Amino acid sequence: MTIQGVPQEMLAAQVVEYNKPYKINIIPTPTSLSEHDLLLKVKVASLCHTDGMVSSGVFSTKLPCTASHEGCGEVVATGSSVKEFEKGDRVMAGIILHRCGHCTDCLGPDEMKHYCPNVAGMVGVTTNGNFAEYVLVDERESSKIPDGVTYETAAPMACAGITVWGGLVRAGLKAGETVALVGAGGGLGHLGCQFAKALGLQVVGIDARDEALDLARSSGAHIVINARIGKEEVVKEVKKVTDGKGVDSALTLSDAPDAAAMACAITKMHGTMIQIAQPPEISIPFVEFVFRDIRVHGSLVSPRYEAQRMLDFVAEHNITVKTNPFFGLKEIPRMVELAHSGKMAGKGVIIVDDDEIKKEKERRGIS
């Protein structure tokens, strides 16, 4: 199938061998659309911690596979049954591709549909992703980008944003209550600080790198604590600012071996810890479960309606992403190198369509 105005080949950064750097290849542009598919011309794509898990084989991804599950772009073609999108729409790419529609989760409440175990794939994880000039996504999992949100902001929201937003939703807190983010100065954490503050929560940000502590502070954390002082001292500092109780809920965003245990320890009796980070194993002392009745709840991204709600919230509250932009797919190795150095503050992003991003900035008066 030929799509007018779409080239037959495109550049893509691919995982071609586990534990090896991405390869920049010329591959066929996807042109075979299922009925609910959108073909996006990618404008911006970003790097996520999970990309490293894909590259190391954690998900047994069939190779080669184009990387990145965080991206956004413009609709250039639609499947036969697409009703909610049309050519020219600005879209945040959904991760899930083709839910089965008949399992317990698909037939259950909307907040559980994205847990379908029978999906055809996950964009950038098990199927080709956003580190390319074009990407296929499912309209039923994708979201329209509000006018007030730039592509550079929208791309990291496709996973980092919806993941930490989903964690805050699951925490179920009310304005005035206190949330702690363990890993507050990372890609998810600095967004979580802004979301939580805008939701009226008191925010305690905990991290261990100087760059991360600075980012958590500038992102709105009311209290910032250096995790390097150790778990016992962190607990003392948290209790000082919570009348001796601990926070109402904590989100674990860090893969550090003691992160989950620390998050539980700073949470009040009968409170909830939301586990978002994905280390190989999680270790929590029994006292947190048995004697303090801490409930641990896992959280995976967000359903589509929450993703759209998040984007609207981003526009309304001027939520910003600390980005480290690189221009062009061929710059991906440099971006990955910076990310692995431990010196990156915020998110690494690839400007795939530089001309469009320049026009976008001109329209908004951004220098």
C-alpha positions as CSV (number, residue, x, y, z in Angstrom):
1,M,0.0,0.0,0.0
2,T,1.4,3.4,-1.0
3,I,0.4,6.4,1.2
4,Q,0.6,9.7,-0.7
5,G,3.3,12.0,0.5
6,V,5.0,9.3,2.7
7,P,8.4,8.0,1.5
8,Q,8.9,4.2,1.1
9,E,11.9,4.2,3.4
10,M,12.8,6.0,6.6
11,L,15.6,6.3,9.2
12,A,15.2,4.4,12.4
13,A,17.3,3.7,15.5
14,Q,17.0,0.0,16.3
15,V,18.0,-2.6,18.8
16,V,19.6,-5.2,16.6
17,E,21.5,-7.1,19.3
18,Y,20.9,-7.2,23.0
19,N,23.4,-5.2,25.2
20,K,24.7,-3.4,22.1
21,P,24.3,0.2,21.0
22,Y,21.4,1.2,18.8
23,K,22.0,1.0,15.0
24,I,20.8,3.8,12.7
25,N,19.2,1.9,9.8
26,I,17.2,2.7,6.7
27,I,14.1,0.5,6.9
28,P,10.7,0.4,5.1
29,T,8.2,2.9,6.2
30,P,5.1,1.2,7.7
31,T,2.2,1.4,5.2
32,S,0.0,-1.5,6.2
33,L,-2.6,-0.1,8.6
34,S,-5.0,-2.1,10.7
35,E,-8.5,-0.6,11.0
36,H,-7.7,1.3,14.2
37,D,-4.2,2.3,13.3
38,L,-2.7,5.8,12.9
39,L,0.5,6.5,11.0
40,L,2.3,9.4,12.6
41,K,5.1,11.5,11.2
42,V,7.2,11.6,14.3
43,K,8.1,15.1,15.5
44,V,9.8,14.3,18.9
45,A,10.7,11.1,20.7
46,S,12.4,10.6,24.0
47,L,14.5,8.2,26.0
48,C,13.1,6.3,29.0
49,H,14.6,4.0,31.6
50,T,12.6,1.1,30.1
51,D,14.5,1.5,26.8
52,G,17.5,0.1,28.6
53,M,15.5,-2.8,29.7
54,V,14.4,-3.5,26.1
55,S,18.0,-3.3,24.9
56,S,19.1,-5.8,27.6
57,G,16.5,-8.3,26.6
58,V,14.2,-8.1,29.7
59,F,11.1,-8.3,27.5
60,S,12.5,-10.8,25.0
61,T,11.8,-8.4,22.2
62,K,12.0,-9.9,18.7
63,L,14.9,-8.1,17.0
64,P,15.5,-5.9,15.1
65,C,13.1,-3.5,16.8
66,T,12.9,0.3,16.5
67,A,13.3,1.8,20.0
68,S,11.4,4.4,22.1
69,H,7.9,4.1,23.5
70,E,7.7,7.9,24.2
71,G,6.8,9.9,21.1
72,C,4.4,12.2,19.4
73,G,3.7,13.4,15.9
74,E,1.2,14.4,13.2
75,V,-1.3,12.0,11.7
76,V,-0.6,11.3,8.0
77,A,-2.8,8.3,7.5
78,T,-5.6,6.5,9.3
79,G,-7.1,3.0,9.4
80,S,-10.5,2.3,7.9
81,S,-12.4,2.4,11.2
82,V,-10.7,5.5,12.8
83,K,-13.3,8.0,13.9
84,E,-11.7,10.2,16.5
85,F,-8.6,11.4,14.6
86,E,-7.9,12.8,11.1
87,K,-4.9,13.8,9.1
88,G,-3.1,16.8,10.6
89,D,-4.0,16.0,14.2
90,R,-1.2,16.4,16.8
91,V,-1.0,13.1,18.7
92,M,0.8,11.7,21.8
93,A,1.5,8.1,20.7
94,G,-0.1,5.3,22.8
95,I,2.1,2.5,23.9
96,I,-0.3,-0.4,23.7
97,L,-1.1,-1.9,20.3
98,H,-4.4,-3.8,19.7
99,R,-5.9,-5.0,22.9
100,C,-7.7,-8.3,22.5
101,G,-11.1,-6.9,23.5
102,H,-12.4,-10.1,25.2
103,C,-10.2,-10.7,28.3
104,T,-11.3,-9.9,31.9
105,D,-9.4,-6.6,31.8
106,C,-10.7,-5.5,28.4
107,L,-14.3,-6.2,29.5
108,G,-13.7,-4.7,33.0
109,P,-13.6,-1.1,34.2
110,D,-11.8,1.5,32.0
111,E,-9.0,1.9,34.5
112,M,-7.9,-1.7,34.0
113,K,-8.1,-2.1,30.2
114,H,-4.4,-1.2,29.6
115,Y,-3.5,-4.4,31.6
116,C,-4.8,-6.6,28.8
117,P,-2.3,-9.6,28.6
118,N,-3.1,-10.4,25.0
119,V,-2.0,-7.2,23.2
120,A,-0.5,-7.4,19.8
121,G,2.5,-5.5,21.0
122,M,3.8,-2.5,23.0
123,V,5.2,0.3,20.8
124,G,8.9,0.6,21.3
125,V,9.0,-2.3,23.6
126,T,7.9,-5.4,21.6
127,T,7.0,-3.6,18.3
128,N,8.6,-0.8,16.4
129,G,8.7,2.5,18.2
130,N,9.2,6.2,18.0
131,F,13.0,6.6,17.2
132,A,12.0,6.7,13.6
133,E,10.6,9.2,11.0
134,Y,7.2,7.4,11.1
135,V,5.4,5.1,13.6
136,L,2.2,3.1,13.7
137,V,0.1,3.5,16.8
138,D,-3.4,2.5,17.9
139,E,-6.0,5.3,17.9
140,R,-7.7,3.7,20.9
141,E,-4.6,4.2,23.1
142,S,-3.5,7.6,21.7
143,S,-4.4,11.1,22.8
144,K,-4.8,14.5,21.1
145,I,-2.3,17.1,22.2
146,P,-3.9,20.3,23.4
147,D,-3.0,23.5,21.6
148,G,-1.1,24.7,24.7
149,V,1.3,21.8,24.8
150,T,4.3,21.5,22.5
151,Y,5.6,18.4,20.9
152,E,8.8,18.6,23.0
153,T,6.6,18.5,26.2
154,A,4.2,15.9,24.9
155,A,6.7,13.2,23.9
156,P,8.0,12.5,27.5
157,M,4.4,12.5,28.7
158,A,3.7,9.4,26.6
159,C,5.3,7.2,29.4
160,A,7.1,9.3,32.1
161,G,4.1,11.6,32.4
162,I,1.3,9.1,32.3
163,T,3.2,6.7,34.6
164,V,3.8,9.2,37.5
165,W,0.3,10.7,36.9
166,G,-1.2,7.2,37.2
167,G,0.7,6.6,40.4
168,L,-0.7,9.8,41.9
169,V,-4.2,8.8,40.8
170,R,-3.8,5.5,42.5
171,A,-2.5,7.1,45.7
172,G,-6.0,8.7,46.0
173,L,-4.9,11.7,47.9
174,K,-6.8,14.9,48.6
175,A,-5.6,18.5,48.4
176,G,-3.6,19.3,51.5
177,E,-2.3,15.8,52.1
178,T,1.3,14.9,51.8
179,V,3.0,12.7,49.1
180,A,6.7,11.7,49.0
181,L,8.5,10.9,45.7
182,V,11.5,8.7,46.2
183,G,13.5,9.5,43.1
184,A,12.0,13.0,42.8
185,G,14.6,14.5,40.6
186,G,14.5,12.0,37.7
187,G,12.5,12.0,34.5
188,L,9.3,10.8,36.2
189,G,10.0,12.5,39.5
190,H,10.3,16.1,38.4
191,L,7.0,15.7,36.5
192,G,5.5,14.1,39.6
193,C,6.6,17.1,41.8
194,Q,4.8,19.5,39.4
195,F,1.7,17.4,39.1
196,A,1.4,16.9,42.9
197,K,1.9,20.5,43.7
198,A,-0.7,21.6,41.1
199,L,-3.1,19.1,42.6
200,G,-2.7,20.9,46.0
201,L,-0.6,18.2,47.7
202,Q,2.4,18.9,50.0
203,V,5.4,17.4,48.2
204,V,8.4,15.7,49.8
205,G,11.2,15.1,47.3
206,I,13.9,12.5,48.0
207,D,16.9,11.8,45.8
208,A,20.6,11.1,46.0
209,R,22.2,13.0,43.2
210,D,23.0,16.8,43.4
211,E,21.5,17.4,40.0
212,A,18.4,15.5,40.9
213,L,17.9,17.3,44.2
214,D,18.2,20.7,42.4
215,L,15.6,19.6,39.8
216,A,13.2,18.3,42.5
217,R,13.5,21.7,44.2
218,S,13.0,23.7,41.1
219,S,10.0,21.5,40.1
220,G,8.0,22.4,43.2
221,A,8.9,20.0,46.0
222,H,8.2,21.8,49.3
223,I,10.7,19.7,51.2
224,V,13.8,18.2,49.5
225,I,15.8,15.5,51.4
226,N,19.2,14.0,50.3
227,A,18.8,10.2,50.5
228,R,22.6,9.9,51.0
229,I,22.0,10.7,54.7
230,G,20.6,7.1,55.1
231,K,17.2,5.7,55.7
232,E,16.9,6.3,59.4
233,E,17.9,10.0,59.0
234,V,15.5,10.4,56.1
235,V,12.7,9.0,58.2
236,K,13.5,11.5,60.9
237,E,13.5,14.4,58.5
238,V,10.1,13.3,57.0
239,K,8.6,13.0,60.5
240,K,9.7,16.5,61.4
241,V,7.6,17.9,58.6
242,T,4.6,15.6,59.1
243,D,3.8,16.0,62.8
244,G,5.6,12.7,63.5
245,K,3.2,10.6,61.3
246,G,4.9,10.2,58.0
247,V,3.6,11.0,54.6
248,D,0.1,10.0,53.5
249,S,1.5,8.1,50.5
250,A,4.8,7.6,48.8
251,L,5.7,6.8,45.2
252,T,8.8,4.8,44.5
253,L,10.4,6.0,41.3
254,S,14.0,4.8,42.0
255,D,15.5,1.4,41.2
256,A,18.0,1.8,44.1
257,P,18.0,-1.4,46.2
258,D,16.7,0.4,49.3
259,A,14.2,2.7,47.6
260,A,11.1,0.7,48.3
261,A,12.0,0.1,51.9
262,M,12.7,3.8,52.4
263,A,9.4,4.7,50.8
264,C,7.5,2.4,53.1
265,A,9.4,3.6,56.2
266,I,8.4,7.3,55.6
267,T,4.8,6.4,55.0
268,K,2.3,6.8,57.8
269,M,0.7,3.8,59.5
270,H,-2.0,2.2,57.2
271,G,-0.7,4.4,54.3
272,T,-0.1,3.3,50.8
273,M,3.2,3.0,48.9
274,I,2.9,3.1,45.1
275,Q,5.6,1.0,43.4
276,I,6.4,2.4,39.9
277,A,10.2,1.6,39.5
278,Q,11.0,-1.8,38.0
279,P,14.2,-3.2,39.7
280,P,14.7,-7.0,39.3
281,E,13.7,-7.5,42.9
282,I,12.0,-5.4,45.6
283,S,13.0,-5.8,49.3
284,I,10.7,-4.5,52.0
285,P,11.1,-5.4,55.7
286,F,8.2,-7.4,57.1
287,V,7.6,-4.8,59.8
288,E,6.2,-2.5,57.2
289,F,3.5,-4.9,56.2
290,V,2.7,-6.6,59.5
291,F,3.2,-4.1,62.2
292,R,2.6,-0.8,60.3
293,D,-0.1,-2.1,57.8
294,I,1.6,-0.4,54.8
295,R,-0.2,-1.3,51.6
296,V,2.0,-1.6,48.5
297,H,0.3,-1.0,45.2
298,G,1.9,-1.5,41.8
299,S,1.1,1.0,39.0
300,L,1.6,0.7,35.2
301,V,1.2,3.8,33.0
302,S,-2.4,5.0,32.7
303,P,-5.6,4.2,30.8
304,R,-6.3,6.4,27.8
305,Y,-8.9,8.6,29.5
306,E,-6.3,9.4,32.2
307,A,-3.7,10.2,29.6
308,Q,-6.0,12.7,28.0
309,R,-6.9,14.2,31.4
310,M,-3.2,14.5,32.2
311,L,-2.5,16.3,28.9
312,D,-5.3,18.7,29.6
313,F,-3.9,19.2,33.1
314,V,-0.4,19.9,31.6
315,A,-1.9,22.6,29.4
316,E,-4.0,24.2,32.2
317,H,-1.2,24.3,34.8
318,N,1.7,24.9,32.5
319,I,3.6,21.7,33.5
320,T,7.0,21.8,31.9
321,V,9.6,19.0,31.1
322,K,13.3,19.5,31.8
323,T,14.6,18.3,28.4
324,N,18.0,17.7,27.0
325,P,17.3,18.0,23.3
326,F,19.4,16.4,20.5
327,F,18.7,17.1,16.9
328,G,18.2,14.2,14.5
329,L,18.0,10.4,14.9
330,K,21.8,10.2,14.2
331,E,22.4,12.0,17.5
332,I,20.8,9.2,19.6
333,P,24.3,7.7,20.6
334,R,25.3,11.0,22.1
335,M,22.0,11.3,24.0
336,V,22.4,7.7,25.4
337,E,26.0,8.5,26.4
338,L,24.8,11.5,28.4
339,A,22.0,9.5,30.1
340,H,24.4,6.8,31.1
341,S,26.9,9.3,32.5
342,G,24.5,10.1,35.4
343,K,24.8,13.8,34.7
344,M,21.5,14.2,32.8
345,A,18.9,16.2,34.6
346,G,15.4,15.5,33.3
347,K,14.7,13.8,30.0
348,G,16.7,13.2,26.9
349,V,14.7,14.0,23.7
350,I,15.3,13.6,20.0
351,I,14.0,16.3,17.8
352,V,13.1,14.2,14.8
353,D,11.4,16.9,12.7
354,D,13.5,20.0,13.4
355,D,11.8,22.2,10.8
356,E,8.4,21.6,12.4
357,I,9.7,22.2,15.9
358,K,11.2,25.5,14.8
359,K,7.9,26.5,13.2
360,E,6.1,25.6,16.4
361,K,8.4,27.8,18.5
362,E,7.9,30.7,16.1
363,R,4.2,30.4,16.3
364,R,4.4,30.5,20.1
365,G,7.1,33.2,20.3
366,I,9.6,30.9,21.9
367,S,13.2,31.6,21.2
